Each structure stands twice: as C-alpha cells, then as structure tokens.
Amino acid sequence: MIYLKRGSAPEFWTRERVKTWTGRWLVKREKGGDWSWPQVDKQPLNQHARLNMAEWQYGKCAFCETLIGSGAEVEHFRSKAHYPLAAFVWRNLFLACHDCNHAKGEADHAGCIKPDRENPADYLWVNPISFKIEPKYGISDKARQRAIKTIKTYNLNRAELKGLYKATNMPHLVDFFVQVQHSKSSPCQTIEEELAILQAKAELEQPFSLFTRSYLLYRGVIKR
Ligand SMILES: [Zn+2]
C-alpha cells in the first residue's frame, strides 16, 4: 500500500451528473434493486473510472500493489450500501484487485488508512523475515490500531501476496546483498550502480514497492 496522489475525475464526472446518478441509485436501493454502474457514452462508469485511475495508481491495486489489468475493480472506500450518497463521489473511489475489493465487501471503512489522504508507509511495513504486513515499529497506539484494521479489512496478509513478494522482488534484493558481501573481500565498482537500480525498484510505481522499501529499510540502505 502506497501514497496515491489522486488525479482529477474525467470531465463528464460533473457535480450535476453525480447528483443524477446518486438520485437514481437511492430510488433503486429503496426498491431493493441491485447495484449497477450507470452508462456514459455506452460504457459503464466504472470502465471510464478504471482507465483514469490506472494512471495515477500506476496500474496497481490501491491496497495490495498488485499490477492489475482488465480485472481491475472500482472499490468504494465508504461502502455504497451504507453510504449511498458517496457512491459516485470521486474521492471515495479507488482501483482495486478483485481480492482486496471482495475482502473489504461492505465492511466499515472507519479507521482504515485512506491512501490518497495519508501515507500508508507511515503506518505499515512488510516484515522481511515473515513477509507479513505489520504496523510499523514505534507508531502510536491509535496508528497501530488503524494499521491492524486496514490489514484485516483488505486481507493484506493473504498467502498469494507473500508468494508474489518473494517471486517478484526478492531475487533482486538477494542478488544485491550477495554482491555487497562479495565486494567486501574484492571491491566491486558496480555496487553503486546496482544500488541505484535497487532504489529505483523501490519507487512507488513498482509492484510491491512497500515490500522493497521495507526490506531496504531493514538492511539499512534507506532511512525511511
Ligand atoms: Zn489488491
């Protein structure tokens, strides 16, 4: 999970239209109807939202950082069932993978870290030994509770994710530190270059950058 600088809504996503869509949803909901996205230009609204969000979310799930393509879903941070007035509010929507979106379901958002409002890296890190996302060491009790709530709500310690951290990011990290070890006995000029590559892999647009950053933090390569 990383900080996301929210991009503007598509131009057609006007206040007037949000009012209309919300009004229709309230009527439908009242009659017990199921949720569906309205259409704009013959495409469902979530389709438009996905394209827009993929840009400022680096094509990743807002919660687990998995790269997502056509399977991306639009997640309501405040649930549309409990907060119907927020169903079309742009700042309430994130792009999420199926697993995170379904783990959350209609659960209460209260206390969850909202990645476009605060930096998840201030609350969370990935333990490089257990590969589990945990509250960051030394944070306040309140921050810790929020970290735990977020991890639970989006099921961020599911087994697939641990496997993906290992498969996607660990080989580079292990290679690098093996080289560092070697360079101590026979100095190697490429270490600086390798380090630059490794730091680039910890940039926000990379998959599982929270994991990479946590690992580099643990090894003392970066400070925060
Ligand atoms: Zn996800």
Boltz pocket constraint, residues with backbone or C-beta under 6 A from the ligand:
constraints:
  - pocket:
      binder: B
      contacts: [[A, 61], [A, 62], [A, 63], [A, 64], [A, 65], [A, 66], [A, 96], [A, 97], [A, 98], [A, 99], [A, 100], [A, 101]]
      max_distance: 6.0
